[in-house]
Amino acid sequence: MSALLSLISLISTTSFWVATLRIATPLLFGTLGEVLCERAGVLNLGIEGIMTLGAMTGWLVVYQGSGLWWGVAFAAVLGAGVGLIHSLLTVRLGVSQHVTGIGITLLTINAAYFVYRMALPQVTSPPKIVPFSPWPIPGLSSLPFLGETLFTQPPLTYLGLLLVPLMAYILYRTPLGLAVRMVGENPQAAASQGIPVYAVRTGAVMVGSALMAVAGAFLTLSAFDAFFLNIVNGRGWICIALVVFAAWDPWRALAGALLFAGFDALQLRLQQLWGSRIPYQFFLMLPYLLSIAALILVSRHARAPRALLIPFRPEERI
């Protein structure tokens, strides 16, 4: 009983929900990016590498003296460039999306470390920058509980939260969103209606990859203040699992990111509470175990876009 009360006390604190939102932000950007790619019929397994490249690029731009938003912009542009390479191989040439994605991941991770070492060859400990500070929203940040939790966040967190309704609106209420969904479900039918399938898929992969790079930039420009080896630490693969959890829907992507982040924030606090009695490795695997259980329960009836992983060839029917 006392353990249950301790658990309730932990998750009812403001600091717990502040940490949950902070941990959820890069997952949200990455998952939204992957949702957009897959909605258009393209699996992007390059997400882990694109996030690493975005983290390094954002950090390096700021370290060289530019502003924080320039770091975000450069990361996004570079991510879109990687997305263009991915789409040229998978959309235009019809190369295996699995193989291309893994190749993109290996290429971008090693490119990020190479550039980092070329820029700072003599550095032994990661140099630091001044990251984004929380932006309290006037009038709302003073509200009890919600003020500190929701309205005293860094700007990239607000941006990530605003992207959810924006992407949902575009996907479900605009001709552009209809075109994206059509090329992901039945590209032959979309082409017969005059929709440029190659262009729509390429654009979706580029924008989705840009969001993945911003997810990485958040890690160095908001969550941490330096770039270091393995900074992404598997978050890209978690995003791919969250896409299935979300059933390819932006709102459910937000729910999935918050759920995993909540488990992660909880395990950190449980380590402090019960770490002397239980090995810390148990707490480290706890969010993954809970997320797998939630994934199995929620995604049983999820249906992927019909043309996902299928290259578009005008002369063929799916």
C-alpha positions as CSV (number, residue, x, y, z in Angstrom):
1,M,0.0,0.0,0.0
2,S,2.8,2.4,0.9
3,A,4.5,1.6,-2.5
4,L,1.3,2.5,-4.3
5,L,1.0,5.7,-2.4
6,S,4.6,6.5,-3.2
7,L,3.9,5.9,-6.9
8,I,0.8,8.1,-6.9
9,S,2.8,10.8,-5.1
10,L,5.5,10.6,-7.8
11,I,3.3,10.9,-10.8
12,S,1.2,13.8,-9.3
13,T,4.1,16.2,-9.0
14,T,4.7,19.0,-11.5
15,S,8.3,18.0,-12.0
16,F,7.2,14.6,-13.3
17,W,5.0,16.0,-16.0
18,V,7.6,18.7,-16.9
19,A,10.1,15.9,-17.4
20,T,7.5,13.8,-19.4
21,L,6.9,16.6,-21.8
22,R,10.7,17.2,-22.2
23,I,11.4,13.6,-22.9
24,A,8.4,13.3,-25.2
25,T,9.4,16.2,-27.5
26,P,12.1,14.5,-29.7
27,L,9.9,11.4,-29.8
28,L,7.0,13.5,-31.0
29,F,9.0,15.2,-33.8
30,G,10.5,11.9,-34.9
31,T,7.2,10.1,-34.8
32,L,5.3,12.8,-36.8
33,G,8.1,12.7,-39.4
34,E,7.8,8.9,-39.7
35,V,4.0,9.1,-39.8
36,L,4.2,11.5,-42.7
37,C,6.7,9.3,-44.7
38,E,4.6,6.1,-44.1
39,R,1.3,7.8,-44.9
40,A,2.9,8.5,-48.3
41,G,3.9,4.8,-48.6
42,V,7.6,5.1,-47.8
43,L,9.2,3.5,-44.7
44,N,12.1,5.6,-43.5
45,L,14.4,3.5,-41.4
46,G,17.1,6.2,-41.6
47,I,15.5,8.0,-38.7
48,E,18.1,7.1,-36.1
49,G,20.9,8.4,-38.3
50,I,19.0,11.5,-39.4
51,M,18.3,12.4,-35.8
52,T,22.1,12.0,-35.0
53,L,23.0,14.2,-38.0
54,G,20.4,16.8,-36.9
55,A,21.8,16.8,-33.3
56,M,25.3,17.3,-34.5
57,T,24.4,19.9,-37.1
58,G,22.3,22.0,-34.8
59,W,24.9,21.9,-32.1
60,L,27.8,22.7,-34.5
61,V,26.1,25.7,-36.1
62,V,25.4,27.2,-32.7
63,Y,28.9,26.4,-31.4
64,Q,30.3,28.2,-34.4
65,G,28.6,31.4,-33.3
66,S,25.1,31.4,-34.9
67,G,21.8,31.6,-33.1
68,L,19.8,28.7,-31.8
69,W,17.1,29.0,-34.4
70,W,19.8,28.9,-37.1
71,G,20.9,25.6,-35.7
72,V,17.3,24.3,-35.9
73,A,17.0,25.6,-39.5
74,F,20.3,24.0,-40.7
75,A,19.4,20.7,-39.1
76,A,16.0,20.8,-40.8
77,V,17.5,21.6,-44.2
78,L,20.1,18.9,-43.9
79,G,17.5,16.4,-42.8
80,A,15.4,17.3,-45.9
81,G,18.5,16.8,-48.0
82,V,18.9,13.3,-46.6
83,G,15.2,12.7,-47.2
84,L,15.7,13.6,-50.8
85,I,18.5,11.0,-51.2
86,H,16.3,8.4,-49.5
87,S,13.4,9.3,-51.8
88,L,15.5,9.2,-55.0
89,L,16.6,5.7,-54.2
90,T,13.2,4.3,-52.9
91,V,10.6,6.4,-54.8
92,R,12.3,7.0,-58.1
93,L,14.5,3.9,-58.4
94,G,12.3,1.5,-56.4
95,V,15.3,0.2,-54.2
96,S,14.3,-1.7,-51.1
97,Q,13.2,0.7,-48.4
98,H,14.6,-1.5,-45.7
99,V,18.0,-1.6,-47.2
100,T,18.1,2.1,-48.1
101,G,16.9,3.1,-44.6
102,I,19.6,1.0,-42.8
103,G,22.2,2.4,-45.3
104,I,21.0,6.0,-44.6
105,T,21.3,5.3,-40.9
106,L,24.9,4.0,-41.1
107,L,25.9,6.8,-43.5
108,T,24.5,9.7,-41.5
109,I,25.7,8.5,-38.1
110,N,29.2,8.0,-39.3
111,A,29.1,11.3,-41.3
112,A,28.0,13.1,-38.1
113,Y,30.9,11.7,-36.1
114,F,33.3,12.4,-38.9
115,V,32.3,16.0,-39.3
116,Y,32.4,16.5,-35.5
117,R,35.9,15.1,-35.3
118,M,37.1,17.1,-38.3
119,A,35.7,20.3,-36.7
120,L,37.1,19.6,-33.2
121,P,40.0,17.2,-33.6
122,Q,41.7,17.9,-30.3
123,V,38.6,18.0,-28.1
124,T,38.4,15.2,-25.4
125,S,35.2,16.4,-23.5
126,P,32.2,17.7,-25.4
127,P,32.2,21.5,-25.6
128,K,29.0,23.1,-24.3
129,I,26.6,25.8,-25.7
130,V,23.9,27.8,-24.2
131,P,20.7,25.9,-25.0
132,F,17.1,27.2,-25.3
133,S,15.6,28.4,-22.1
134,P,12.0,27.8,-21.1
135,W,9.6,30.4,-22.5
136,P,6.9,31.2,-19.9
137,I,3.7,32.2,-21.7
138,P,2.4,35.4,-20.1
139,G,-0.8,35.0,-18.2
140,L,-0.8,31.2,-18.5
141,S,2.5,30.3,-16.9
142,S,1.2,31.4,-13.5
143,L,-1.7,28.9,-13.5
144,P,-1.4,26.3,-10.8
145,F,0.1,23.0,-12.0
146,L,-0.7,23.6,-15.7
147,G,1.3,26.8,-15.8
148,E,4.6,25.2,-15.0
149,T,3.8,22.0,-16.8
150,L,2.4,23.2,-20.1
151,F,3.2,26.9,-20.4
152,T,6.8,27.1,-19.1
153,Q,8.5,24.9,-21.8
154,P,11.3,25.5,-24.3
155,P,10.1,26.8,-27.7
156,L,10.7,23.6,-29.6
157,T,8.3,21.8,-27.2
158,Y,5.6,24.3,-28.1
159,L,6.4,23.8,-31.8
160,G,6.1,20.1,-31.5
161,L,2.8,20.4,-29.8
162,L,1.5,22.8,-32.4
163,L,2.6,20.4,-35.2
164,V,0.1,17.8,-34.0
165,P,-3.1,19.7,-34.9
166,L,-1.4,21.2,-37.9
167,M,-0.5,17.8,-39.4
168,A,-3.9,16.4,-38.5
169,Y,-5.6,19.3,-40.3
170,I,-3.4,19.0,-43.4
171,L,-3.8,15.2,-43.6
172,Y,-7.5,15.0,-43.1
173,R,-8.9,18.4,-44.2
174,T,-6.8,19.6,-47.2
175,P,-6.3,18.4,-50.8
176,L,-2.6,18.1,-50.1
177,G,-3.3,15.7,-47.2
178,L,-5.7,13.7,-49.3
179,A,-3.0,13.4,-52.0
180,V,-0.5,12.1,-49.4
181,R,-3.0,9.5,-48.1
182,M,-4.0,8.5,-51.6
183,V,-0.4,7.8,-52.7
184,G,0.1,5.8,-49.6
185,E,-3.1,3.7,-50.1
186,N,-3.4,3.4,-53.9
187,P,-0.8,5.2,-56.0
188,Q,-2.3,4.0,-59.2
189,A,-5.7,5.5,-58.4
190,A,-4.0,8.7,-57.3
191,A,-2.1,8.9,-60.6
192,S,-5.3,8.3,-62.6
193,Q,-6.7,11.4,-60.8
194,G,-3.7,13.5,-62.0
195,I,-1.8,13.4,-58.7
196,P,2.0,13.4,-59.2
197,V,2.8,10.3,-57.1
198,Y,6.6,10.7,-57.3
199,A,6.5,14.3,-56.3
200,V,4.1,13.8,-53.4
201,R,6.1,10.9,-52.0
202,T,9.3,12.8,-52.4
203,G,7.9,15.9,-50.7
204,A,6.5,13.8,-47.8
205,V,9.8,12.0,-47.2
206,M,11.8,15.3,-47.3
207,V,9.4,17.1,-44.8
208,G,9.3,14.0,-42.6
209,S,13.1,13.7,-42.6
210,A,13.4,17.4,-41.7
211,L,11.2,16.8,-38.7
212,M,13.4,13.9,-37.7
213,A,16.5,16.1,-37.9
214,V,14.7,18.7,-35.7
215,A,14.0,15.9,-33.2
216,G,17.8,15.4,-33.1
217,A,18.5,19.1,-32.8
218,F,16.2,19.3,-29.8
219,L,18.5,16.9,-28.0
220,T,21.5,19.2,-28.3
221,L,19.7,22.6,-28.3
222,S,17.2,22.0,-25.6
223,A,17.6,18.8,-23.7
224,F,21.4,18.8,-23.4
225,D,24.0,21.5,-24.2
226,A,26.5,19.4,-26.1
227,F,26.9,16.7,-28.7
228,F,28.3,13.4,-27.7
229,L,28.6,9.8,-28.9
230,N,25.3,7.9,-28.9
231,I,23.2,11.0,-28.0
232,V,20.1,9.7,-29.8
233,N,20.4,6.4,-28.0
234,G,17.7,4.4,-29.9
235,R,15.0,7.1,-29.9
236,G,14.7,6.7,-33.6
237,W,13.7,3.1,-33.3
238,I,11.3,3.9,-30.6
239,C,9.6,6.4,-33.0
240,I,9.1,3.7,-35.5
241,A,7.4,1.6,-32.9
242,L,5.3,4.6,-31.8
243,V,4.0,5.0,-35.4
244,V,2.4,1.5,-35.2
245,F,1.1,2.4,-31.7
246,A,-0.3,5.6,-33.2
247,A,-2.0,3.8,-36.1
248,W,-0.4,6.4,-38.4
249,D,-2.4,9.2,-36.7
250,P,-0.8,12.5,-35.5
251,W,-3.0,12.7,-32.3
252,R,-2.3,9.2,-31.3
253,A,1.4,9.9,-32.0
254,L,1.3,12.5,-29.3
255,A,-0.4,10.0,-26.9
256,G,2.3,7.4,-27.7
257,A,5.2,9.8,-27.2
258,L,3.7,11.0,-23.9
259,L,3.1,7.4,-22.7
260,F,6.7,6.3,-23.4
261,A,8.1,9.5,-22.0
262,G,6.0,9.1,-18.9
263,F,7.3,5.5,-18.4
264,D,10.9,6.9,-18.8
265,A,10.4,9.8,-16.4
266,L,8.9,7.3,-13.9
267,Q,11.8,4.9,-14.1
268,L,14.2,7.7,-13.3
269,R,12.3,8.5,-10.2
270,L,11.9,4.9,-9.2
271,Q,15.6,4.5,-9.4
272,Q,16.0,7.2,-6.8
273,L,13.2,5.7,-4.6
274,W,14.0,2.0,-4.8
275,G,17.4,1.9,-6.4
276,S,19.1,0.6,-3.3
277,R,16.9,-2.5,-3.2
278,I,16.5,-3.3,-7.0
279,P,19.2,-3.3,-9.6
280,Y,19.0,-0.1,-11.7
281,Q,19.0,-2.2,-15.0
282,F,15.5,-3.3,-14.1
283,F,14.3,0.3,-14.1
284,L,16.1,1.0,-17.4
285,M,14.2,-1.7,-19.2
286,L,10.9,-0.9,-17.5
287,P,9.7,1.8,-20.0
288,Y,10.5,-0.6,-22.9
289,L,8.6,-3.5,-21.3
290,L,5.6,-1.3,-20.5
291,S,5.7,0.2,-24.0
292,I,5.8,-3.2,-25.6
293,A,2.8,-4.3,-23.6
294,A,0.9,-1.1,-24.6
295,L,1.9,-1.5,-28.2
296,I,0.6,-5.1,-28.3
297,L,-2.7,-4.1,-26.7
298,V,-3.4,-0.9,-28.7
299,S,-2.0,-1.8,-32.1
300,R,-3.7,-5.2,-32.6
301,H,-6.2,-3.7,-35.0
302,A,-3.9,-1.0,-36.5
303,R,-3.8,-1.1,-40.3
304,A,-0.8,0.2,-42.2
305,P,-1.2,2.2,-45.4
306,R,-1.9,-0.4,-48.2
307,A,1.0,0.8,-50.4
308,L,3.6,1.1,-47.7
309,L,6.9,-0.4,-48.9
310,I,5.5,-0.9,-52.4
311,P,7.3,1.1,-55.1
312,F,5.1,3.0,-57.5
313,R,5.2,1.7,-61.1
314,P,2.5,3.2,-63.3
315,E,2.0,0.0,-65.3
316,E,1.4,-2.2,-62.2
317,R,-1.7,-2.5,-60.0
318,I,-1.5,-3.3,-56.2
